[in-house]
Structures are given as C-alpha cells and as structure tokens.
Amino acid sequence: MANLFYNDRLIIAYAAFQQSSKLWSAGAEITWKTDGQRYSHTIEALPDRFKTAEEAERFIINFAKSWIDANP
C-alpha cells in the first residue's frame, strides 16, 4: 500500500493478489477537501494485471495522478 499527496489530494494506492491468475490488480482512493467538505473518488475494477505488487501500485499511482490532472 502506498500513500502520497499530489496537488492537494491524498492518493491511497493498493495492490491485491488475484489467486486465480497469480497476478496483481490495483486500485486507489483519492480524497480531498474543498470549502471544509470531504470528497473522494475510487478507482477499481480495472482489467490490468501485473506480475508484482510494486508494478501494480506504480501503475495505479500514475493513473490516479492523471485522473487528478483531468479533474482539478
């Protein structure tokens, strides 16, 4: 699991081992506050699979950063 701040938003990235395929999937939760209100966006159920947890987390962090850039 990796946590990082990017453009005033917290990205919580995680990798999950898929027992059936022996590969890793990735997901993330993005949270932020605006005018005292908390917001979040979940990224999950992507079809991409990876050989290692590190690859999965690297992928989802870049995916989350792209989402943040597209949704300021």
N, C-alpha and C positions, 0 to 999 in steps of 0.2 A: 504494500500500500504506500502511496506517495501523496503528500500534501504540499501544495505550493500556492503562493499568491501570484496572480497575474492580472494586471490592470484593475486593481482593487477588488478582485474576485478570488474566492478560495476554490481551488480545484482539489477534490479528493478523488484520486485515481486508484483503481484496484484491478487486480487480475484474478481470474477464477479458473481453476483447473477443471477441464471437462474430462471426466473419467472415461467416457465412451470413445473419444477421439485421441485421448492422451495429449491434448493441446490446450493452450490457454486462451481464454477470451478476456475482453477488457470492458470496463465501464467506468463512469465518472459521475460525480455530483458536483455541480457548480453552484456556489451560494454567494450572495452579496446583499448589501443593504443600500436602500435608496430612501432618503427622507424618513429614516427610522423604521422602515418596513423591510422585512426579510423576504428575499426571493430565492428561488432555486430552479435549477434545470438539471434533469437526469439524462445521461447518455447511456443506453444499454441496448441489449439485443442486437448488436452489430454482428454481421456474418463473419467478420475477420477472425482468424485463429492464428496462434503464434506458438513457436517451439519453446519459448521461455517466458516466464512472468515479466522479466525485465523488458523484453520486446513488446509485450502487450501493454505495459504501463507507459513506455516511451511513445507508442502509437496513440494511446488514448489521451495522453497529455497534449500532444500536438493537435489532435482532433479537437480537444476542449479549447485550446488556445485559438484555433481557427473559428470555433463557434463564438467565442467571446469577441473576437475581432469583427465578426459579421453581425453581432448583436450588442452594440455598445450601450 
